[in-house]
Amino acid sequence: MGPKQLREVKIIPATYKYHGMVFIWQNKIAMFSFKKDMEALVIESEELSKIQKAMFDVIWDSLEYKK
């Protein structure tokens, strides 16, 4: 898992229930909900994308690397 595909993988503990996905790129955020009414939202904002990236980094840094 991970290194063979040239990526690092970290798993969020199962105690956190979520049914969606978030992509952050350039100055955009895309949020997808896969529960019941499948919904998507795209936000284009430099400041909001920086905030979302900072939140991602905090979560990423708190998780253990899974080999």
mmJSON file of the N, C-alpha and C atoms, coordinates in Angstrom:
{"data_MODEL":{"atom_site":{
"group_PDB":["ATOM","ATOM","ATOM","ATOM","ATOM","ATOM","ATOM","ATOM","ATOM","ATOM","ATOM","ATOM","ATOM","ATOM","ATOM","ATOM","ATOM","ATOM","ATOM","ATOM","ATOM","ATOM","ATOM","ATOM","ATOM","ATOM","ATOM","ATOM","ATOM","ATOM","ATOM","ATOM","ATOM","ATOM","ATOM","ATOM","ATOM","ATOM","ATOM","ATOM","ATOM","ATOM","ATOM","ATOM","ATOM","ATOM","ATOM","ATOM","ATOM","ATOM","ATOM","ATOM","ATOM","ATOM","ATOM","ATOM","ATOM","ATOM","ATOM","ATOM","ATOM","ATOM","ATOM","ATOM","ATOM","ATOM","ATOM","ATOM","ATOM","ATOM","ATOM","ATOM","ATOM","ATOM","ATOM","ATOM","ATOM","ATOM","ATOM","ATOM","ATOM","ATOM","ATOM","ATOM","ATOM","ATOM","ATOM","ATOM","ATOM","ATOM","ATOM","ATOM","ATOM","ATOM","ATOM","ATOM","ATOM","ATOM","ATOM","ATOM","ATOM","ATOM","ATOM","ATOM","ATOM","ATOM","ATOM","ATOM","ATOM","ATOM","ATOM","ATOM","ATOM","ATOM","ATOM","ATOM","ATOM","ATOM","ATOM","ATOM","ATOM","ATOM","ATOM","ATOM","ATOM","ATOM","ATOM","ATOM","ATOM","ATOM","ATOM","ATOM","ATOM","ATOM","ATOM","ATOM","ATOM","ATOM","ATOM","ATOM","ATOM","ATOM","ATOM","ATOM","ATOM","ATOM","ATOM","ATOM","ATOM","ATOM","ATOM","ATOM","ATOM","ATOM","ATOM","ATOM","ATOM","ATOM","ATOM","ATOM","ATOM","ATOM","ATOM","ATOM","ATOM","ATOM","ATOM","ATOM","ATOM","ATOM","ATOM","ATOM","ATOM","ATOM","ATOM","ATOM","ATOM","ATOM","ATOM","ATOM","ATOM","ATOM","ATOM","ATOM","ATOM","ATOM","ATOM","ATOM","ATOM","ATOM","ATOM","ATOM","ATOM","ATOM","ATOM","ATOM","ATOM","ATOM","ATOM","ATOM","ATOM"],
"id":[1,2,3,4,5,6,7,8,9,10,11,12,13,14,15,16,17,18,19,20,21,22,23,24,25,26,27,28,29,30,31,32,33,34,35,36,37,38,39,40,41,42,43,44,45,46,47,48,49,50,51,52,53,54,55,56,57,58,59,60,61,62,63,64,65,66,67,68,69,70,71,72,73,74,75,76,77,78,79,80,81,82,83,84,85,86,87,88,89,90,91,92,93,94,95,96,97,98,99,100,101,102,103,104,105,106,107,108,109,110,111,112,113,114,115,116,117,118,119,120,121,122,123,124,125,126,127,128,129,130,131,132,133,134,135,136,137,138,139,140,141,142,143,144,145,146,147,148,149,150,151,152,153,154,155,156,157,158,159,160,161,162,163,164,165,166,167,168,169,170,171,172,173,174,175,176,177,178,179,180,181,182,183,184,185,186,187,188,189,190,191,192,193,194,195,196,197,198,199,200,201],
"type_symbol":["N","C","C","N","C","C","N","C","C","N","C","C","N","C","C","N","C","C","N","C","C","N","C","C","N","C","C","N","C","C","N","C","C","N","C","C","N","C","C","N","C","C","N","C","C","N","C","C","N","C","C","N","C","C","N","C","C","N","C","C","N","C","C","N","C","C","N","C","C","N","C","C","N","C","C","N","C","C","N","C","C","N","C","C","N","C","C","N","C","C","N","C","C","N","C","C","N","C","C","N","C","C","N","C","C","N","C","C","N","C","C","N","C","C","N","C","C","N","C","C","N","C","C","N","C","C","N","C","C","N","C","C","N","C","C","N","C","C","N","C","C","N","C","C","N","C","C","N","C","C","N","C","C","N","C","C","N","C","C","N","C","C","N","C","C","N","C","C","N","C","C","N","C","C","N","C","C","N","C","C","N","C","C","N","C","C","N","C","C","N","C","C","N","C","C","N","C","C","N","C","C"],
"label_atom_id":["N","CA","C","N","CA","C","N","CA","C","N","CA","C","N","CA","C","N","CA","C","N","CA","C","N","CA","C","N","CA","C","N","CA","C","N","CA","C","N","CA","C","N","CA","C","N","CA","C","N","CA","C","N","CA","C","N","CA","C","N","CA","C","N","CA","C","N","CA","C","N","CA","C","N","CA","C","N","CA","C","N","CA","C","N","CA","C","N","CA","C","N","CA","C","N","CA","C","N","CA","C","N","CA","C","N","CA","C","N","CA","C","N","CA","C","N","CA","C","N","CA","C","N","CA","C","N","CA","C","N","CA","C","N","CA","C","N","CA","C","N","CA","C","N","CA","C","N","CA","C","N","CA","C","N","CA","C","N","CA","C","N","CA","C","N","CA","C","N","CA","C","N","CA","C","N","CA","C","N","CA","C","N","CA","C","N","CA","C","N","CA","C","N","CA","C","N","CA","C","N","CA","C","N","CA","C","N","CA","C","N","CA","C","N","CA","C","N","CA","C","N","CA","C","N","CA","C","N","CA","C","N","CA","C"],
"label_alt_id":[null,null,null,null,null,null,null,null,null,null,null,null,null,null,null,null,null,null,null,null,null,null,null,null,null,null,null,null,null,null,null,null,null,null,null,null,null,null,null,null,null,null,null,null,null,null,null,null,null,null,null,null,null,null,null,null,null,null,null,null,null,null,null,null,null,null,null,null,null,null,null,null,null,null,null,null,null,null,null,null,null,null,null,null,null,null,null,null,null,null,null,null,null,null,null,null,null,null,null,null,null,null,null,null,null,null,null,null,null,null,null,null,null,null,null,null,null,null,null,null,null,null,null,null,null,null,null,null,null,null,null,null,null,null,null,null,null,null,null,null,null,null,null,null,null,null,null,null,null,null,null,null,null,null,null,null,null,null,null,null,null,null,null,null,null,null,null,null,null,null,null,null,null,null,null,null,null,null,null,null,null,null,null,null,null,null,null,null,null,null,null,null,null,null,null,null,null,null,null,null,null],
"label_comp_id":["MET","MET","MET","GLY","GLY","GLY","PRO","PRO","PRO","LYS","LYS","LYS","GLN","GLN","GLN","LEU","LEU","LEU","ARG","ARG","ARG","GLU","GLU","GLU","VAL","VAL","VAL","LYS","LYS","LYS","ILE","ILE","ILE","ILE","ILE","ILE","PRO","PRO","PRO","ALA","ALA","ALA","THR","THR","THR","TYR","TYR","TYR","LYS","LYS","LYS","TYR","TYR","TYR","HIS","HIS","HIS","GLY","GLY","GLY","MET","MET","MET","VAL","VAL","VAL","PHE","PHE","PHE","ILE","ILE","ILE","TRP","TRP","TRP","GLN","GLN","GLN","ASN","ASN","ASN","LYS","LYS","LYS","ILE","ILE","ILE","ALA","ALA","ALA","MET","MET","MET","PHE","PHE","PHE","SER","SER","SER","PHE","PHE","PHE","LYS","LYS","LYS","LYS","LYS","LYS","ASP","ASP","ASP","MET","MET","MET","GLU","GLU","GLU","ALA","ALA","ALA","LEU","LEU","LEU","VAL","VAL","VAL","ILE","ILE","ILE","GLU","GLU","GLU","SER","SER","SER","GLU","GLU","GLU","GLU","GLU","GLU","LEU","LEU","LEU","SER","SER","SER","LYS","LYS","LYS","ILE","ILE","ILE","GLN","GLN","GLN","LYS","LYS","LYS","ALA","ALA","ALA","MET","MET","MET","PHE","PHE","PHE","ASP","ASP","ASP","VAL","VAL","VAL","ILE","ILE","ILE","TRP","TRP","TRP","ASP","ASP","ASP","SER","SER","SER","LEU","LEU","LEU","GLU","GLU","GLU","TYR","TYR","TYR","LYS","LYS","LYS","LYS","LYS","LYS"],
"label_asym_id":["A","A","A","A","A","A","A","A","A","A","A","A","A","A","A","A","A","A","A","A","A","A","A","A","A","A","A","A","A","A","A","A","A","A","A","A","A","A","A","A","A","A","A","A","A","A","A","A","A","A","A","A","A","A","A","A","A","A","A","A","A","A","A","A","A","A","A","A","A","A","A","A","A","A","A","A","A","A","A","A","A","A","A","A","A","A","A","A","A","A","A","A","A","A","A","A","A","A","A","A","A","A","A","A","A","A","A","A","A","A","A","A","A","A","A","A","A","A","A","A","A","A","A","A","A","A","A","A","A","A","A","A","A","A","A","A","A","A","A","A","A","A","A","A","A","A","A","A","A","A","A","A","A","A","A","A","A","A","A","A","A","A","A","A","A","A","A","A","A","A","A","A","A","A","A","A","A","A","A","A","A","A","A","A","A","A","A","A","A","A","A","A","A","A","A","A","A","A","A","A","A"],
"label_entity_id":["1","1","1","1","1","1","1","1","1","1","1","1","1","1","1","1","1","1","1","1","1","1","1","1","1","1","1","1","1","1","1","1","1","1","1","1","1","1","1","1","1","1","1","1","1","1","1","1","1","1","1","1","1","1","1","1","1","1","1","1","1","1","1","1","1","1","1","1","1","1","1","1","1","1","1","1","1","1","1","1","1","1","1","1","1","1","1","1","1","1","1","1","1","1","1","1","1","1","1","1","1","1","1","1","1","1","1","1","1","1","1","1","1","1","1","1","1","1","1","1","1","1","1","1","1","1","1","1","1","1","1","1","1","1","1","1","1","1","1","1","1","1","1","1","1","1","1","1","1","1","1","1","1","1","1","1","1","1","1","1","1","1","1","1","1","1","1","1","1","1","1","1","1","1","1","1","1","1","1","1","1","1","1","1","1","1","1","1","1","1","1","1","1","1","1","1","1","1","1","1","1"],
"label_seq_id":[1,1,1,2,2,2,3,3,3,4,4,4,5,5,5,6,6,6,7,7,7,8,8,8,9,9,9,10,10,10,11,11,11,12,12,12,13,13,13,14,14,14,15,15,15,16,16,16,17,17,17,18,18,18,19,19,19,20,20,20,21,21,21,22,22,22,23,23,23,24,24,24,25,25,25,26,26,26,27,27,27,28,28,28,29,29,29,30,30,30,31,31,31,32,32,32,33,33,33,34,34,34,35,35,35,36,36,36,37,37,37,38,38,38,39,39,39,40,40,40,41,41,41,42,42,42,43,43,43,44,44,44,45,45,45,46,46,46,47,47,47,48,48,48,49,49,49,50,50,50,51,51,51,52,52,52,53,53,53,54,54,54,55,55,55,56,56,56,57,57,57,58,58,58,59,59,59,60,60,60,61,61,61,62,62,62,63,63,63,64,64,64,65,65,65,66,66,66,67,67,67],
"pdbx_PDB_ins_code":[null,null,null,null,null,null,null,null,null,null,null,null,null,null,null,null,null,null,null,null,null,null,null,null,null,null,null,null,null,null,null,null,null,null,null,null,null,null,null,null,null,null,null,null,null,null,null,null,null,null,null,null,null,null,null,null,null,null,null,null,null,null,null,null,null,null,null,null,null,null,null,null,null,null,null,null,null,null,null,null,null,null,null,null,null,null,null,null,null,null,null,null,null,null,null,null,null,null,null,null,null,null,null,null,null,null,null,null,null,null,null,null,null,null,null,null,null,null,null,null,null,null,null,null,null,null,null,null,null,null,null,null,null,null,null,null,null,null,null,null,null,null,null,null,null,null,null,null,null,null,null,null,null,null,null,null,null,null,null,null,null,null,null,null,null,null,null,null,null,null,null,null,null,null,null,null,null,null,null,null,null,null,null,null,null,null,null,null,null,null,null,null,null,null,null,null,null,null,null,null,null],
"Cartn_x":[0.853,0.0,0.887,0.686,1.38,2.68,3.806,5.106,5.202,4.528,4.565,3.909,2.95,2.274,2.875,4.036,4.73,3.853,3.218,2.396,2.492,2.15,2.124,0.656,0.3,-1.088,-1.198,-2.181,-2.52,-4.02,-4.442,-5.84,-6.46,-7.621,-8.36,-9.029,-8.936,-9.554,-11.046,-11.527,-12.926,-13.908,-13.431,-14.331,-14.878,-14.246,-14.719,-15.599,-16.867,-17.823,-17.976,-17.718,-17.886,-18.149,-18.845,-19.193,-18.968,-17.74,-17.462,-15.981,-15.653,-14.279,-14.065,-12.833,-12.478,-11.22,-11.239,-10.051,-9.662,-8.357,-7.839,-6.779,-6.937,-5.928,-5.969,-4.795,-4.658,-5.435,-6.404,-7.197,-8.635,-8.79,-10.127,-10.254,-11.495,-11.86,-13.086,-13.064,-14.237,-14.614,-15.873,-16.375,-17.476,-17.403,-18.378,-18.999,-20.314,-21.05,-21.602,-21.33,-21.794,-22.952,-23.494,-24.59,-25.921,-26.863,-28.226,-28.25,-28.424,-28.464,-27.038,-26.456,-25.076,-24.964,-24.113,-23.971,-22.506,-22.259,-20.898,-20.917,-19.811,-19.664,-18.245,-18.071,-16.742,-16.665,-15.609,-15.388,-14.064,-14.07,-12.839,-12.524,-11.51,-11.109,-9.699,-8.791,-7.414,-7.356,-8.045,-7.981,-8.645,-9.811,-10.484,-9.697,-9.062,-8.256,-7.027,-6.459,-5.334,-5.786,-6.984,-7.524,-7.742,-8.351,-8.621,-7.317,-6.321,-5.009,-4.358,-4.449,-3.886,-4.584,-5.905,-6.639,-6.22,-6.045,-5.58,-4.205,-3.295,-1.942,-1.942,-2.788,-2.887,-3.345,-4.384,-4.887,-3.839,-3.234,-2.216,-1.06,-0.589,0.544,0.194,-1.098,-1.495,-1.689,-1.739,-1.974,-0.675,-0.723,0.439,0.508,1.739,1.963,1.697,0.905,0.616,1.419,2.211,3.002,2.279],
"Cartn_y":[-1.19,0.0,1.237,2.152,3.43,3.492,3.008,3.2,2.646,1.552,1.003,1.96,2.749,3.715,5.117,5.198,6.468,7.465,6.983,7.859,7.412,8.3,8.009,7.964,6.934,6.729,6.778,7.509,7.53,7.304,6.54,6.159,6.89,7.505,8.14,7.03,7.071,6.023,5.867,4.637,4.318,5.008,5.53,6.217,7.515,8.028,9.23,8.799,9.097,8.682,9.79,9.479,10.438,9.666,10.282,9.656,10.673,11.048,12.053,12.159,13.207,13.408,14.904,15.346,16.745,16.776,17.569,17.808,19.272,19.517,20.885,21.023,22.004,22.245,23.715,24.239,25.651,26.49,27.253,28.067,27.557,26.221,25.626,24.51,24.337,23.245,22.576,21.26,20.509,19.546,19.594,18.713,17.846,16.553,15.595,14.842,14.701,13.906,12.689,11.508,10.276,9.645,10.356,9.851,10.34,9.466,9.766,10.626,11.936,12.849,13.215,12.496,12.769,14.228,14.969,16.397,16.751,17.861,18.353,19.873,20.412,21.854,22.204,23.196,23.677,25.148,25.486,26.858,27.318,28.467,29.047,30.279,30.139,31.221,30.935,31.838,31.642,31.5,32.378,32.35,31.103,30.724,29.522,28.259,28.212,27.037,26.952,28.088,28.087,27.568,27.987,27.517,26.007,25.52,24.085,23.293,23.803,23.134,23.076,24.163,24.177,23.134,23.028,22.023,20.617,20.395,19.102,18.782,19.746,19.523,19.16,19.81,19.492,18.052,17.656,16.281,15.29,15.559,14.671,14.447,15.534,15.437,14.675,14.594,13.897,12.397,11.943,10.541,9.766,8.471,7.608,7.133,6.936,6.392,4.899,4.393,2.952,2.348,1.315,0.627,-0.566],
"Cartn_z":[0.0,0.0,0.0,-0.814,-0.774,-1.547,-0.953,-1.601,-3.023,-3.312,-4.663,-5.658,-5.188,-6.05,-5.891,-5.235,-4.998,-4.256,-3.204,-2.377,-0.929,-0.028,1.393,1.814,2.584,2.974,4.489,4.964,6.38,6.473,7.485,7.618,8.805,8.577,9.664,10.471,11.806,12.632,12.33,12.444,12.134,13.079,14.191,15.127,14.547,13.5,12.821,11.656,11.752,10.723,9.683,8.447,7.35,6.068,5.15,3.881,2.769,2.598,1.583,1.29,0.581,0.14,-0.08,0.146,-0.095,-0.945,-2.002,-2.827,-2.654,-2.548,-2.459,-3.549,-4.425,-5.454,-5.842,-6.159,-6.505,-5.495,-5.938,-5.008,-4.96,-5.066,-5.1,-4.061,-3.615,-2.714,-3.331,-3.43,-3.877,-2.762,-2.355,-1.299,-1.89,-1.608,-2.12,-0.963,-0.986,-0.009,-0.73,-0.188,-0.811,-0.042,0.906,1.734,1.171,1.022,0.577,-0.687,-0.553,-1.706,-2.087,-3.023,-3.41,-3.846,-3.151,-3.404,-3.59,-4.265,-4.452,-4.364,-3.9,-3.767,-4.16,-5.031,-5.399,-5.0,-4.269,-3.833,-4.419,-5.052,-5.573,-4.738,-3.883,-2.989,-2.492,-2.726,-2.282,-0.762,-0.049,1.418,1.994,1.484,1.986,1.659,0.495,0.166,1.078,1.465,2.421,3.793,4.22,5.499,5.449,4.374,4.244,4.191,3.488,3.409,4.782,5.558,6.911,7.791,7.677,8.449,8.028,6.727,6.239,6.832,6.815,7.325,8.812,9.602,11.033,11.215,10.476,10.581,10.09,8.945,8.364,9.346,9.942,10.869,12.147,12.492,13.715,13.503,12.255,11.947,11.782,12.09,11.9,10.461,9.985,8.642,8.684,7.743,7.652,6.507,6.815,5.793,5.256],
"occupancy":[1.0,1.0,1.0,1.0,1.0,1.0,1.0,1.0,1.0,1.0,1.0,1.0,1.0,1.0,1.0,1.0,1.0,1.0,1.0,1.0,1.0,1.0,1.0,1.0,1.0,1.0,1.0,1.0,1.0,1.0,1.0,1.0,1.0,1.0,1.0,1.0,1.0,1.0,1.0,1.0,1.0,1.0,1.0,1.0,1.0,1.0,1.0,1.0,1.0,1.0,1.0,1.0,1.0,1.0,1.0,1.0,1.0,1.0,1.0,1.0,1.0,1.0,1.0,1.0,1.0,1.0,1.0,1.0,1.0,1.0,1.0,1.0,1.0,1.0,1.0,1.0,1.0,1.0,1.0,1.0,1.0,1.0,1.0,1.0,1.0,1.0,1.0,1.0,1.0,1.0,1.0,1.0,1.0,1.0,1.0,1.0,1.0,1.0,1.0,1.0,1.0,1.0,1.0,1.0,1.0,1.0,1.0,1.0,1.0,1.0,1.0,1.0,1.0,1.0,1.0,1.0,1.0,1.0,1.0,1.0,1.0,1.0,1.0,1.0,1.0,1.0,1.0,1.0,1.0,1.0,1.0,1.0,1.0,1.0,1.0,1.0,1.0,1.0,1.0,1.0,1.0,1.0,1.0,1.0,1.0,1.0,1.0,1.0,1.0,1.0,1.0,1.0,1.0,1.0,1.0,1.0,1.0,1.0,1.0,1.0,1.0,1.0,1.0,1.0,1.0,1.0,1.0,1.0,1.0,1.0,1.0,1.0,1.0,1.0,1.0,1.0,1.0,1.0,1.0,1.0,1.0,1.0,1.0,1.0,1.0,1.0,1.0,1.0,1.0,1.0,1.0,1.0,1.0,1.0,1.0,1.0,1.0,1.0,1.0,1.0,1.0],
"B_iso_or_equiv":[0.0,0.0,0.0,0.0,0.0,0.0,0.0,0.0,0.0,0.0,0.0,0.0,0.0,0.0,0.0,0.0,0.0,0.0,0.0,0.0,0.0,0.0,0.0,0.0,0.0,0.0,0.0,0.0,0.0,0.0,0.0,0.0,0.0,0.0,0.0,0.0,0.0,0.0,0.0,0.0,0.0,0.0,0.0,0.0,0.0,0.0,0.0,0.0,0.0,0.0,0.0,0.0,0.0,0.0,0.0,0.0,0.0,0.0,0.0,0.0,0.0,0.0,0.0,0.0,0.0,0.0,0.0,0.0,0.0,0.0,0.0,0.0,0.0,0.0,0.0,0.0,0.0,0.0,0.0,0.0,0.0,0.0,0.0,0.0,0.0,0.0,0.0,0.0,0.0,0.0,0.0,0.0,0.0,0.0,0.0,0.0,0.0,0.0,0.0,0.0,0.0,0.0,0.0,0.0,0.0,0.0,0.0,0.0,0.0,0.0,0.0,0.0,0.0,0.0,0.0,0.0,0.0,0.0,0.0,0.0,0.0,0.0,0.0,0.0,0.0,0.0,0.0,0.0,0.0,0.0,0.0,0.0,0.0,0.0,0.0,0.0,0.0,0.0,0.0,0.0,0.0,0.0,0.0,0.0,0.0,0.0,0.0,0.0,0.0,0.0,0.0,0.0,0.0,0.0,0.0,0.0,0.0,0.0,0.0,0.0,0.0,0.0,0.0,0.0,0.0,0.0,0.0,0.0,0.0,0.0,0.0,0.0,0.0,0.0,0.0,0.0,0.0,0.0,0.0,0.0,0.0,0.0,0.0,0.0,0.0,0.0,0.0,0.0,0.0,0.0,0.0,0.0,0.0,0.0,0.0,0.0,0.0,0.0,0.0,0.0,0.0],
"pdbx_formal_charge":[null,null,null,null,null,null,null,null,null,null,null,null,null,null,null,null,null,null,null,null,null,null,null,null,null,null,null,null,null,null,null,null,null,null,null,null,null,null,null,null,null,null,null,null,null,null,null,null,null,null,null,null,null,null,null,null,null,null,null,null,null,null,null,null,null,null,null,null,null,null,null,null,null,null,null,null,null,null,null,null,null,null,null,null,null,null,null,null,null,null,null,null,null,null,null,null,null,null,null,null,null,null,null,null,null,null,null,null,null,null,null,null,null,null,null,null,null,null,null,null,null,null,null,null,null,null,null,null,null,null,null,null,null,null,null,null,null,null,null,null,null,null,null,null,null,null,null,null,null,null,null,null,null,null,null,null,null,null,null,null,null,null,null,null,null,null,null,null,null,null,null,null,null,null,null,null,null,null,null,null,null,null,null,null,null,null,null,null,null,null,null,null,null,null,null,null,null,null,null,null,null],
"auth_seq_id":[1,1,1,2,2,2,3,3,3,4,4,4,5,5,5,6,6,6,7,7,7,8,8,8,9,9,9,10,10,10,11,11,11,12,12,12,13,13,13,14,14,14,15,15,15,16,16,16,17,17,17,18,18,18,19,19,19,20,20,20,21,21,21,22,22,22,23,23,23,24,24,24,25,25,25,26,26,26,27,27,27,28,28,28,29,29,29,30,30,30,31,31,31,32,32,32,33,33,33,34,34,34,35,35,35,36,36,36,37,37,37,38,38,38,39,39,39,40,40,40,41,41,41,42,42,42,43,43,43,44,44,44,45,45,45,46,46,46,47,47,47,48,48,48,49,49,49,50,50,50,51,51,51,52,52,52,53,53,53,54,54,54,55,55,55,56,56,56,57,57,57,58,58,58,59,59,59,60,60,60,61,61,61,62,62,62,63,63,63,64,64,64,65,65,65,66,66,66,67,67,67],
"auth_comp_id":["MET","MET","MET","GLY","GLY","GLY","PRO","PRO","PRO","LYS","LYS","LYS","GLN","GLN","GLN","LEU","LEU","LEU","ARG","ARG","ARG","GLU","GLU","GLU","VAL","VAL","VAL","LYS","LYS","LYS","ILE","ILE","ILE","ILE","ILE","ILE","PRO","PRO","PRO","ALA","ALA","ALA","THR","THR","THR","TYR","TYR","TYR","LYS","LYS","LYS","TYR","TYR","TYR","HIS","HIS","HIS","GLY","GLY","GLY","MET","MET","MET","VAL","VAL","VAL","PHE","PHE","PHE","ILE","ILE","ILE","TRP","TRP","TRP","GLN","GLN","GLN","ASN","ASN","ASN","LYS","LYS","LYS","ILE","ILE","ILE","ALA","ALA","ALA","MET","MET","MET","PHE","PHE","PHE","SER","SER","SER","PHE","PHE","PHE","LYS","LYS","LYS","LYS","LYS","LYS","ASP","ASP","ASP","MET","MET","MET","GLU","GLU","GLU","ALA","ALA","ALA","LEU","LEU","LEU","VAL","VAL","VAL","ILE","ILE","ILE","GLU","GLU","GLU","SER","SER","SER","GLU","GLU","GLU","GLU","GLU","GLU","LEU","LEU","LEU","SER","SER","SER","LYS","LYS","LYS","ILE","ILE","ILE","GLN","GLN","GLN","LYS","LYS","LYS","ALA","ALA","ALA","MET","MET","MET","PHE","PHE","PHE","ASP","ASP","ASP","VAL","VAL","VAL","ILE","ILE","ILE","TRP","TRP","TRP","ASP","ASP","ASP","SER","SER","SER","LEU","LEU","LEU","GLU","GLU","GLU","TYR","TYR","TYR","LYS","LYS","LYS","LYS","LYS","LYS"],
"auth_asym_id":["A","A","A","A","A","A","A","A","A","A","A","A","A","A","A","A","A","A","A","A","A","A","A","A","A","A","A","A","A","A","A","A","A","A","A","A","A","A","A","A","A","A","A","A","A","A","A","A","A","A","A","A","A","A","A","A","A","A","A","A","A","A","A","A","A","A","A","A","A","A","A","A","A","A","A","A","A","A","A","A","A","A","A","A","A","A","A","A","A","A","A","A","A","A","A","A","A","A","A","A","A","A","A","A","A","A","A","A","A","A","A","A","A","A","A","A","A","A","A","A","A","A","A","A","A","A","A","A","A","A","A","A","A","A","A","A","A","A","A","A","A","A","A","A","A","A","A","A","A","A","A","A","A","A","A","A","A","A","A","A","A","A","A","A","A","A","A","A","A","A","A","A","A","A","A","A","A","A","A","A","A","A","A","A","A","A","A","A","A","A","A","A","A","A","A","A","A","A","A","A","A"],
"auth_atom_id":["N","CA","C","N","CA","C","N","CA","C","N","CA","C","N","CA","C","N","CA","C","N","CA","C","N","CA","C","N","CA","C","N","CA","C","N","CA","C","N","CA","C","N","CA","C","N","CA","C","N","CA","C","N","CA","C","N","CA","C","N","CA","C","N","CA","C","N","CA","C","N","CA","C","N","CA","C","N","CA","C","N","CA","C","N","CA","C","N","CA","C","N","CA","C","N","CA","C","N","CA","C","N","CA","C","N","CA","C","N","CA","C","N","CA","C","N","CA","C","N","CA","C","N","CA","C","N","CA","C","N","CA","C","N","CA","C","N","CA","C","N","CA","C","N","CA","C","N","CA","C","N","CA","C","N","CA","C","N","CA","C","N","CA","C","N","CA","C","N","CA","C","N","CA","C","N","CA","C","N","CA","C","N","CA","C","N","CA","C","N","CA","C","N","CA","C","N","CA","C","N","CA","C","N","CA","C","N","CA","C","N","CA","C","N","CA","C","N","CA","C","N","CA","C","N","CA","C","N","CA","C","N","CA","C"],
"pdbx_PDB_model_num":[1,1,1,1,1,1,1,1,1,1,1,1,1,1,1,1,1,1,1,1,1,1,1,1,1,1,1,1,1,1,1,1,1,1,1,1,1,1,1,1,1,1,1,1,1,1,1,1,1,1,1,1,1,1,1,1,1,1,1,1,1,1,1,1,1,1,1,1,1,1,1,1,1,1,1,1,1,1,1,1,1,1,1,1,1,1,1,1,1,1,1,1,1,1,1,1,1,1,1,1,1,1,1,1,1,1,1,1,1,1,1,1,1,1,1,1,1,1,1,1,1,1,1,1,1,1,1,1,1,1,1,1,1,1,1,1,1,1,1,1,1,1,1,1,1,1,1,1,1,1,1,1,1,1,1,1,1,1,1,1,1,1,1,1,1,1,1,1,1,1,1,1,1,1,1,1,1,1,1,1,1,1,1,1,1,1,1,1,1,1,1,1,1,1,1,1,1,1,1,1,1]
}}}
